[in-house]
Protein backbone atom coordinates (compact mmCIF):
# COMPACT_ATOMS: atom_id res chain seq x y z
CA UNK A 1 0.00 0.00 0.00
CA UNK A 2 2.92 2.34 0.71
CA UNK A 3 4.38 1.88 -2.78
CA UNK A 4 0.94 2.14 -4.41
CA UNK A 5 1.15 5.94 -4.50
CA UNK A 6 4.51 5.78 -6.28
CA UNK A 7 3.12 3.82 -9.25
CA UNK A 8 2.79 5.76 -12.49
CA UNK A 9 -0.37 5.83 -14.52
CA UNK A 10 1.07 3.30 -16.99
CA UNK A 11 1.55 0.82 -14.14
CA UNK A 12 -2.08 1.16 -13.13
CA UNK A 13 -3.57 0.18 -16.49
CA UNK A 14 -6.04 -2.69 -16.54
CA UNK A 15 -3.77 -4.93 -18.61
CA UNK A 16 -0.97 -4.47 -16.05
CA UNK A 17 -3.37 -5.36 -13.25
CA UNK A 18 -4.47 -8.47 -15.16
CA UNK A 19 -0.86 -9.63 -15.60
CA UNK A 20 -0.11 -9.12 -11.92
CA UNK A 21 -3.29 -10.95 -10.91
CA UNK A 22 -2.44 -13.88 -13.20
CA UNK A 23 1.12 -14.10 -11.87
CA UNK A 24 0.07 -13.91 -8.22
CA UNK A 25 -2.73 -16.40 -8.93
CA UNK A 26 -0.15 -18.86 -10.26
CA UNK A 27 2.12 -18.30 -7.26
CA UNK A 28 -0.89 -18.59 -4.95
CA UNK A 29 -1.88 -21.93 -6.46
CA UNK A 30 1.63 -23.31 -6.04
CA UNK A 31 1.88 -21.96 -2.49
CA UNK A 32 -1.49 -23.49 -1.58
CA UNK A 33 -0.43 -26.90 -2.89
CA UNK A 34 2.90 -26.77 -1.08
CA UNK A 35 1.26 -25.56 2.13
CA UNK A 36 -1.26 -28.40 1.99
CA UNK A 37 1.48 -30.95 1.33
CA UNK A 38 3.55 -29.60 4.24
CA UNK A 39 0.61 -29.83 6.64
CA UNK A 40 -0.15 -33.38 5.52
CA UNK A 41 3.52 -34.39 5.77
CA UNK A 42 3.90 -32.86 9.24
CA UNK A 43 0.69 -34.55 10.43
CA UNK A 44 1.79 -37.94 9.08
CA UNK A 45 5.20 -37.57 10.73
CA UNK A 46 3.57 -36.54 14.02
CA UNK A 47 1.20 -39.52 13.94
CA UNK A 48 4.01 -41.93 13.05
CA UNK A 49 6.15 -40.80 15.99
CA UNK A 50 3.15 -40.99 18.29
CA UNK A 51 2.44 -44.55 17.11
CA UNK A 52 6.08 -45.55 17.68
CA UNK A 53 5.98 -44.10 21.20
CA UNK A 54 2.80 -46.05 21.94
CA UNK A 55 4.46 -49.18 20.61
CA UNK A 56 7.39 -48.61 22.95
CA UNK A 57 4.96 -48.27 25.87
CA UNK A 58 3.25 -51.53 24.93
CA UNK A 59 6.61 -53.31 24.59
CA UNK A 60 7.73 -52.12 28.04
CA UNK A 61 4.50 -53.36 29.64
CA UNK A 62 4.76 -56.72 27.86
CA UNK A 63 8.38 -57.13 28.91
CA UNK A 64 7.50 -56.44 32.55
CA UNK A 65 4.63 -58.95 32.45
CA UNK A 66 6.88 -61.65 31.01
CA UNK A 67 9.51 -60.98 33.68
CA UNK A 68 6.81 -61.22 36.33
CA UNK A 69 5.69 -64.60 34.96
CA UNK A 70 9.29 -65.82 34.94
CA UNK A 71 9.39 -65.68 38.73
CA UNK A 72 11.60 -64.40 41.52
CA UNK A 73 14.79 -64.89 39.46
CA UNK A 74 13.72 -61.95 37.28
CA UNK A 75 12.80 -59.64 40.16
CA UNK A 76 16.07 -57.70 39.87
CA UNK A 77 15.44 -57.23 36.15
CA UNK A 78 11.99 -55.79 36.85
CA UNK A 79 13.51 -53.41 39.37
CA UNK A 80 16.19 -52.38 36.85
CA UNK A 81 13.50 -51.81 34.22
CA UNK A 82 11.68 -49.39 36.54
CA UNK A 83 14.87 -47.65 37.59
CA UNK A 84 15.98 -47.05 34.01
CA UNK A 85 12.59 -45.92 32.69
CA UNK A 86 12.88 -42.17 33.61
CA UNK A 87 16.26 -41.77 31.91
CA UNK A 88 14.96 -43.79 28.95
CA UNK A 89 12.07 -41.35 28.51
CA UNK A 90 14.38 -38.36 28.97
CA UNK A 91 16.65 -39.53 26.16
CA UNK A 92 13.68 -39.90 23.81
CA UNK A 93 12.40 -36.39 24.55
CA UNK A 94 15.89 -34.88 24.26
CA UNK A 95 16.28 -36.42 20.80
CA UNK A 96 12.93 -34.93 19.81
CA UNK A 97 14.01 -31.45 20.92
CA UNK A 98 17.49 -31.59 19.39
CA UNK A 99 17.41 -30.37 15.79
CA UNK A 100 20.96 -31.55 15.03
CA UNK A 101 21.32 -35.24 14.14
CA UNK A 102 23.52 -37.22 16.51
CA UNK A 103 24.70 -40.84 16.44
CA UNK A 104 22.73 -43.34 18.46
CA UNK A 105 24.52 -44.55 21.58
CA UNK A 106 23.44 -47.30 23.94
CA UNK A 107 23.81 -46.76 27.67
CA UNK A 108 25.79 -48.98 29.98
CA UNK A 109 22.64 -49.72 31.97
CA UNK A 110 20.87 -50.96 28.84
CA UNK A 111 23.75 -53.25 27.94
CA UNK A 112 23.85 -54.67 31.47
CA UNK A 113 20.07 -55.21 31.38
CA UNK A 114 20.26 -57.16 28.10
CA UNK A 115 23.21 -59.15 29.40
CA UNK A 116 21.30 -60.20 32.52
CA UNK A 117 18.39 -61.36 30.37
CA UNK A 118 20.72 -63.57 28.39
CA UNK A 119 22.24 -64.91 31.62
CA UNK A 120 18.91 -66.15 32.97
CA UNK A 121 19.05 -69.87 33.75
CA UNK A 122 15.65 -71.50 33.22
CA UNK A 123 14.76 -74.30 35.63
CA UNK A 124 11.82 -75.64 33.63
CA UNK A 125 10.39 -75.77 30.15
CA UNK A 126 7.97 -72.99 31.06
CA UNK A 127 10.81 -70.69 32.11
CA UNK A 128 12.76 -71.64 29.01
CA UNK A 129 9.82 -70.61 26.84
CA UNK A 130 9.42 -67.40 28.84
CA UNK A 131 13.08 -66.54 28.39
CA UNK A 132 12.66 -66.87 24.63
CA UNK A 133 9.64 -64.56 24.74
CA UNK A 134 11.52 -62.10 26.97
CA UNK A 135 14.39 -61.93 24.48
CA UNK A 136 11.88 -61.39 21.64
CA UNK A 137 10.09 -58.64 23.59
CA UNK A 138 13.42 -56.94 24.29
CA UNK A 139 14.29 -57.10 20.58
CA UNK A 140 10.91 -55.59 19.64
CA UNK A 141 11.45 -52.81 22.18
CA UNK A 142 14.89 -52.06 20.73
CA UNK A 143 13.50 -51.98 17.18
CA UNK A 144 10.71 -49.56 18.15
CA UNK A 145 13.24 -47.41 19.97
CA UNK A 146 15.55 -47.25 16.94
CA UNK A 147 12.63 -46.49 14.60
CA UNK A 148 11.65 -43.54 16.80
CA UNK A 149 15.28 -42.36 16.91
CA UNK A 150 15.50 -42.37 13.11
CA UNK A 151 12.22 -40.48 12.76
CA UNK A 152 13.27 -37.87 15.34
CA UNK A 153 15.61 -36.28 12.77
CA UNK A 154 13.05 -36.14 9.95
CA UNK A 155 12.37 -32.42 9.88
CA UNK A 156 11.16 -29.99 7.23
CA UNK A 157 14.14 -28.35 5.43
CA UNK A 158 14.60 -24.65 6.19
CA UNK A 159 15.07 -23.65 2.49
CA UNK A 160 11.69 -25.25 1.76
CA UNK A 161 9.97 -23.07 4.35
CA UNK A 162 11.96 -20.00 3.26
CA UNK A 163 10.76 -20.31 -0.34
CA UNK A 164 7.18 -20.80 0.84
CA UNK A 165 7.33 -17.68 3.01
CA UNK A 166 8.81 -15.77 0.04
CA UNK A 167 5.87 -16.83 -2.15
CA UNK A 168 3.36 -15.82 0.51
CA UNK A 169 5.07 -12.44 0.93
CA UNK A 170 4.79 -11.75 -2.79
CA UNK A 171 1.10 -12.70 -2.76
CA UNK A 172 0.26 -10.42 0.16
CA UNK A 173 2.36 -7.59 -1.27
CA UNK A 174 0.46 -7.78 -4.55
CA UNK A 175 -2.84 -7.47 -2.72
CA UNK A 176 -2.04 -3.93 -1.64
CA UNK A 177 -0.80 -2.54 -4.96
CA UNK A 178 -4.16 -1.49 -6.32
CA UNK A 179 -6.30 -0.93 -3.24
CA UNK A 180 -6.79 2.00 -0.93
CA UNK A 181 -5.74 1.49 2.72
CA UNK A 182 -9.22 1.62 4.25
CA UNK A 183 -9.77 -0.06 7.65
CA UNK A 184 -11.72 -3.04 6.33
CA UNK A 185 -8.92 -3.84 3.88
CA UNK A 186 -6.26 -3.66 6.58
CA UNK A 187 -8.33 -5.93 8.87
CA UNK A 188 -8.80 -8.39 6.00
CA UNK A 189 -5.03 -8.46 5.36
CA UNK A 190 -4.34 -9.07 9.06
CA UNK A 191 -6.85 -11.92 9.24
CA UNK A 192 -5.37 -13.52 6.13
CA UNK A 193 -1.80 -13.12 7.39
CA UNK A 194 -2.71 -14.60 10.78
CA UNK A 195 -4.40 -17.54 9.09
CA UNK A 196 -1.36 -18.35 6.96
CA UNK A 197 0.95 -17.82 9.94
CA UNK A 198 -1.24 -20.20 11.94
CA UNK A 199 -0.81 -22.88 9.27
CA UNK A 200 2.99 -22.44 9.35
CA UNK A 201 2.86 -22.57 13.15
CA UNK A 202 1.00 -25.90 13.03
CA UNK A 203 3.58 -27.31 10.62
CA UNK A 204 6.52 -26.32 12.82
CA UNK A 205 4.81 -27.52 16.02
CA UNK A 206 3.92 -30.95 14.62
CA UNK A 207 7.47 -31.26 13.30
CA UNK A 208 8.69 -31.25 16.94
CA UNK A 209 6.33 -33.72 18.69
CA UNK A 210 8.26 -33.81 21.98
CA UNK A 211 8.44 -30.03 22.39
CA UNK A 212 6.06 -27.11 22.09
CA UNK A 213 2.30 -26.97 22.42
CA UNK A 214 1.39 -30.21 20.61
CA UNK A 215 3.89 -32.44 22.33
CA UNK A 216 3.26 -36.16 22.65
CA UNK A 217 2.46 -37.02 26.25
CA UNK A 218 5.02 -39.24 27.98
CA UNK A 219 2.75 -39.89 30.98
CA UNK A 220 1.42 -43.24 29.68
CA UNK A 221 4.97 -44.61 29.58
CA UNK A 222 5.94 -43.02 32.91
CA UNK A 223 2.94 -44.64 34.59
CA UNK A 224 3.02 -47.89 32.60
CA UNK A 225 4.65 -49.97 35.35
CA UNK A 226 3.17 -50.30 38.82
CA UNK A 227 5.56 -50.38 41.81
CA UNK A 228 6.99 -53.78 42.76
Beta strands, then each sheet from edge to edge (+ up, - down):
end
